[in-house]
Amino acid sequence: MDIRYSANQKDVKRYTTGELRGEFLIDTLFSADNVTYTYSHVDRIVVMGAMPSSKTLGLEEGIDCRKNFGTAYFLELRELGIINVGGEGTVTADGTDYKLGRLDGLYLSMQTRKVTFQAADSANPPKFYMCSTPAHKPCPTTYITYDKAVHRDLGAPETSNRRTINQYIHPDVLETCQLSMGCTVLAPGSVWNTMPSHTHERRMEVYFYFDIPKDNVVFHFMGEPSETRHIIMQNEQAVISPSWSIHSGCGTANYAFIWAMAGENKVFDDMDAVASTDLR
């Protein structure tokens, strides 16, 4: 398990490009027949990728829950959100099968004991992108197909940010302890996301960028509004965004990203907007 510790904004001002990437970038999420894990001490979120191909994988593949979490099993005191960005696959949770096509989601309750992942076709394996946060009570496990998500159209072609926000793990869809999760898809011709930039002091966020066309990249902007920095993202990479940081991106082509939030509340619009002319 890759463990990342919290970084404060005063120190980040002095980071080199390599230090920024080492602190905040998760560069590898999917590896055939493996589960990857990154544990961030920012709100203790765990970011994972599972890519079963020729075998069934377990949620606890290769980690020691007693050592890493002080619990007997992964979800003893945690909740988990899953969105599939690959081929069709099955998540089995305590004996119940959930078939997830591309952009289908699943919320697993705290105290779910056994979770496994399996591909429908090894030649087109699923890519289960997952985020887990601490939980204080069990909330109902919920299967969220793409059609059951809440879809919100925002932006405009004139500002290069026409996009659809698809809310999966969200108060308008289901109950959770603190985890929120969804997927934003930019329309062709649009390259900007999440403008105007903002911070939300009561929540952190993780961005996972995908569907970036070959030979293209996304410039992810971070840092305090008065001290911005950027990290260049390639396809299927994620970036950790602390509460004090802006988080927006601009691609060399349109793309999609999954956002996951954790913290004091789950109010989607609880943010402090920053006018673009005030950014430095």
C-alpha positions as a printed NumPy array, in Angstrom:
array([[  0.   ,   0.   ,   0.   ],
       [  1.317,   3.393,  -1.032],
       [  0.909,   5.782,   1.916],
       [  0.748,   9.556,   1.396],
       [  0.975,  11.997,   4.284],
       [ -0.683,  15.396,   4.461],
       [  1.106,  18.383,   2.918],
       [  0.479,  21.966,   3.994],
       [  0.097,  24.831,   1.579],
       [  3.07 ,  26.792,   2.935],
       [  5.488,  24.007,   2.036],
       [  3.85 ,  23.221,  -1.303],
       [  4.749,  26.699,  -2.567],
       [  8.387,  25.552,  -2.646],
       [  7.889,  22.115,  -4.239],
       [  9.599,  21.18 ,  -7.48 ],
       [  7.629,  19.483, -10.25 ],
       [  8.928,  16.115,  -9.073],
       [  7.952,  16.81 ,  -5.467],
       [  4.433,  17.904,  -6.489],
       [  3.944,  14.739,  -8.503],
       [  5.359,  12.531,  -5.758],
       [  3.057,  14.064,  -3.159],
       [ -0.247,  14.29 ,  -5.037],
       [ -0.175,  12.192,  -8.245],
       [ -1.311,   8.562,  -8.334],
       [  0.24 ,   7.483, -11.596],
       [ -0.716,   3.787, -11.789],
       [ -4.178,   2.528, -10.868],
       [ -4.778,  -0.456, -13.129],
       [ -2.604,  -3.512, -13.574],
       [ -3.903,  -6.798, -14.98 ],
       [ -5.015,  -9.218, -12.231],
       [ -3.996,  -6.814,  -9.472],
       [ -5.515,  -4.362,  -7.001],
       [ -3.629,  -1.121,  -6.341],
       [ -3.965,   0.885,  -3.12 ],
       [ -3.042,   4.448,  -2.174],
       [ -3.788,   5.55 ,   1.391],
       [ -3.92 ,   9.32 ,   1.837],
       [ -3.874,  10.866,   5.285],
       [ -5.984,  13.704,   3.842],
       [ -9.297,  12.617,   5.409],
       [ -7.902,   9.046,   5.346],
       [ -9.265,   8.261,   1.909],
       [ -8.051,   5.114,   0.145],
       [ -7.897,   5.215,  -3.673],
       [ -7.883,   1.861,  -5.46 ],
       [ -8.008,   0.235,  -8.864],
       [ -8.97 ,  -3.405,  -9.525],
       [ -8.503,  -4.96 , -12.957],
       [ -9.424,  -8.657, -12.95 ],
       [ -8.641, -10.467, -16.159],
       [ -7.762, -14.139, -15.917],
       [ -8.627, -14.619, -12.244],
       [-10.958, -13.447,  -9.491],
       [ -9.5  , -10.759,  -7.26 ],
       [-10.265, -10.   ,  -3.63 ],
       [-10.644,  -6.526,  -2.154],
       [ -7.856,  -7.308,   0.301],
       [ -5.457,  -8.649,  -2.337],
       [ -1.945,  -8.32 ,  -0.929],
       [ -2.637,  -6.013,   2.037],
       [ -2.781,  -6.579,   5.776],
       [ -5.935,  -4.957,   7.173],
       [ -4.792,  -5.352,  10.754],
       [ -1.545,  -3.528,   9.975],
       [ -2.962,  -0.877,   7.628],
       [ -6.317,  -0.129,   9.277],
       [ -6.277,  -1.814,  12.679],
       [ -9.354,  -3.853,  11.687],
       [-10.124,  -7.488,  10.969],
       [-11.295,  -6.759,   7.403],
       [-11.24 ,  -3.822,   4.996],
       [-14.816,  -2.564,   5.348],
       [-15.206,  -3.22 ,   9.065],
       [-15.072,   0.561,   9.696],
       [-15.148,   1.87 ,   6.118],
       [-17.504,   2.456,   3.187],
       [-16.597,   1.997,  -0.466],
       [-17.616,   3.518,  -3.808],
       [-16.968,   1.815,  -7.16 ],
       [-17.344,   3.055, -10.76 ],
       [-16.363,   0.802, -13.648],
       [-14.461,   2.496, -16.51 ],
       [-13.641,  -0.694, -18.433],
       [-15.405,  -3.76 , -19.818],
       [-18.22 ,  -5.607, -18.087],
       [-17.432,  -7.255, -14.782],
       [-18.972,  -8.577, -11.594],
       [-18.5  ,  -7.374,  -8.034],
       [-19.581,  -9.959,  -5.485],
       [-20.281,  -8.577,  -2.004],
       [-21.149, -11.022,   0.774],
       [-22.55 , -13.497,  -1.753],
       [-24.568, -11.035,  -3.881],
       [-23.453, -10.471,  -7.488],
       [-23.562,  -7.012,  -9.061],
       [-22.872,  -6.844, -12.801],
       [-21.256,  -3.526, -13.687],
       [-21.037,  -2.346, -17.265],
       [-19.043,   0.681, -18.27 ],
       [-19.915,   3.701, -16.069],
       [-22.096,   1.652, -13.724],
       [-21.502,   2.2  , -10.016],
       [-21.858,   0.458,  -6.665],
       [-21.846,   1.664,  -3.066],
       [-20.811,  -0.928,  -0.473],
       [-21.781,  -0.511,   3.147],
       [-19.551,  -0.565,   6.147],
       [-19.363,  -4.123,   7.569],
       [-19.443,  -5.79 ,   4.14 ],
       [-17.077,  -8.657,   4.86 ],
       [-16.091, -10.27 ,   1.556],
       [-15.73 ,  -8.481,  -1.791],
       [-14.4  , -10.006,  -5.023],
       [-13.991,  -8.825,  -8.625],
       [-14.322, -10.845, -11.814],
       [-14.194, -10.093, -15.561],
       [-16.909, -11.117, -18.008],
       [-14.336, -11.196, -20.827],
       [-10.608, -11.433, -20.121],
       [ -9.898,  -9.729, -23.449],
       [-11.897,  -6.674, -22.327],
       [-11.443,  -6.583, -18.549],
       [-13.318,  -4.245, -16.223],
       [-11.475,  -1.416, -14.535],
       [-13.051,  -0.867, -11.139],
       [-12.039,   2.558,  -9.848],
       [-12.705,   2.74 ,  -6.101],
       [-12.525,   5.154,  -3.18 ],
       [-13.042,   4.271,   0.479],
       [-13.524,   6.514,   3.504],
       [-13.996,   5.903,   7.235],
       [-17.621,   5.284,   8.261],
       [-19.504,   5.42 ,  11.54 ],
       [-22.557,   3.296,  10.674],
       [-23.768,   0.888,   7.968],
       [-25.736,   2.51 ,   5.127],
       [-27.61 ,   0.383,   2.579],
       [-25.485,  -1.163,  -0.142],
       [-26.781,   0.346,  -3.403],
       [-26.27 ,  -0.616,  -7.059],
       [-26.289,   2.494,  -9.269],
       [-26.389,   1.955, -13.018],
       [-25.496,   4.912, -15.213],
       [-29.203,   5.479, -15.892],
       [-29.947,   5.756, -12.159],
       [-27.361,   8.467, -11.543],
       [-28.449,  12.107, -11.389],
       [-27.368,  13.887, -14.585],
       [-26.684,  17.635, -14.544],
       [-25.704,  19.555, -17.691],
       [-23.475,  22.574, -17.084],
       [-21.258,  24.976, -18.987],
       [-21.395,  26.162, -22.571],
       [-19.469,  25.739, -25.853],
       [-18.566,  29.434, -25.759],
       [-16.547,  28.91 , -22.579],
       [-15.147,  25.514, -23.649],
       [-16.648,  23.783, -20.599],
       [-19.882,  22.11 , -21.657],
       [-20.122,  19.009, -19.501],
       [-22.462,  16.539, -17.832],
       [-22.048,  15.821, -14.124],
       [-23.269,  12.329, -13.261],
       [-23.873,  11.973,  -9.519],
       [-23.724,   8.378,  -8.275],
       [-22.867,   8.394,  -4.59 ],
       [-24.622,  11.595,  -3.626],
       [-27.31 ,  12.666,  -1.104],
       [-29.854,  12.942,  -3.941],
       [-29.274,   9.277,  -4.801],
       [-28.437,   7.379,  -1.607],
       [-27.305,   7.646,   2.01 ],
       [-23.642,   7.434,   2.984],
       [-21.586,   8.396,   6.013],
       [-19.253,  10.867,   4.263],
       [-18.31 ,   9.586,   0.806],
       [-19.545,  11.365,  -2.344],
       [-18.621,  10.208,  -5.833],
       [-19.546,  10.902,  -9.436],
       [-18.344,  11.202, -12.997],
       [-18.091,  14.298, -15.206],
       [-17.926,  13.927, -18.994],
       [-16.854,  16.845, -21.185],
       [-18.606,  17.362, -24.505],
       [-16.563,  17.26 , -27.738],
       [-14.896,  20.623, -28.234],
       [-14.839,  21.393, -24.499],
       [-11.611,  21.139, -22.538],
       [-12.165,  22.997, -19.239],
       [-13.733,  21.421, -16.151],
       [-14.956,  22.817, -12.841],
       [-14.781,  26.491, -13.703],
       [-14.859,  28.838, -11.953],
       [-12.225,  27.323,  -9.684],
       [-13.076,  26.882,  -6.037],
       [-12.   ,  25.397,  -2.74 ],
       [-14.111,  23.67 ,  -0.11 ],
       [-12.566,  23.94 ,   3.318],
       [-14.77 ,  21.208,   4.757],
       [-13.959,  18.53 ,   2.166],
       [-11.029,  17.087,   0.23 ],
       [-11.302,  15.598,  -3.234],
       [ -9.616,  13.077,  -5.514],
       [ -9.783,  13.478,  -9.307],
       [ -9.333,  10.453, -11.58 ],
       [ -8.878,  11.408, -15.243],
       [ -9.813,   8.931, -17.973],
       [-10.873,   8.791, -21.622],
       [ -7.991,  11.126, -22.455],
       [ -7.31 ,  10.443, -26.148],
       [ -3.932,   9.02 , -27.149],
       [ -1.081,  11.558, -27.195],
       [ -3.176,  14.077, -25.229],
       [ -2.86 ,  15.273, -21.631],
       [ -4.779,  17.249, -19.015],
       [ -3.24 ,  20.125, -17.073],
       [ -4.61 ,  19.752, -13.529],
       [ -4.464,  23.043, -11.638],
       [ -3.974,  23.01 ,  -7.88 ],
       [ -2.673,  25.128,  -5.023],
       [ -4.01 ,  28.131,  -3.173],
       [ -5.869,  30.572,  -5.459],
       [ -3.027,  33.078,  -5.025],
       [ -0.292,  30.431,  -5.555],
       [ -1.433,  28.064,  -8.291],
       [  0.567,  25.104,  -9.552],
       [ -0.14 ,  22.427, -12.134],
       [  0.386,  18.706, -12.605],
       [  0.282,  17.22 , -16.099],
       [ -1.982,  14.165, -16.097],
       [ -2.056,  11.254, -18.503],
       [ -4.884,   8.801, -19.086],
       [ -6.148,   6.867, -16.038],
       [ -4.172,   8.757, -13.429],
       [ -5.528,  10.342, -10.241],
       [ -4.57 ,  13.359,  -8.167],
       [ -5.188,  14.117,  -4.483],
       [ -6.653,  17.568,  -3.768],
       [ -6.521,  18.869,  -0.164],
       [ -9.264,  21.163,   1.096],
       [ -7.106,  24.285,   0.695],
       [ -6.426,  23.653,  -2.98 ],
       [ -8.29 ,  24.622,  -6.121],
       [ -8.949,  21.7  ,  -8.466],
       [ -9.701,  22.268, -12.102],
       [ -8.287,  21.024, -15.346],
       [ -7.807,  21.863, -18.996],
       [ -7.096,  19.203, -21.591],
       [ -5.602,  19.182, -25.056],
       [ -8.829,  17.335, -26.031],
       [-12.088,  16.549, -24.247],
       [-11.969,  13.892, -21.525],
       [-13.807,  12.567, -18.466],
       [-13.015,  12.365, -14.775],
       [-14.347,  10.767, -11.607],
       [-14.478,  12.918,  -8.503],
       [-14.623,  11.572,  -4.979],
       [-15.078,  13.734,  -1.894],
       [-14.739,  13.153,   1.828],
       [-14.892,  15.386,   4.875],
       [-17.222,  17.227,   7.196],
       [-20.301,  17.307,   4.976],
       [-21.782,  16.025,   1.699],
       [-23.338,  19.261,   0.404],
       [-22.281,  19.334,  -3.253],
       [-22.573,  23.127,  -3.576],
       [-20.676,  23.892,  -0.344],
       [-17.712,  25.616,  -1.967],
       [-15.861,  28.916,  -2.009],
       [-15.728,  30.118,  -5.616],
       [-12.739,  32.048,  -6.923],
       [-13.121,  34.458,  -9.838],
       [-10.813,  33.531, -12.7  ],
       [ -9.413,  37.082, -12.687],
       [ -8.342,  36.602,  -9.048],
       [ -6.205,  33.512,  -9.754],
       [ -2.443,  33.925,  -9.61 ]])
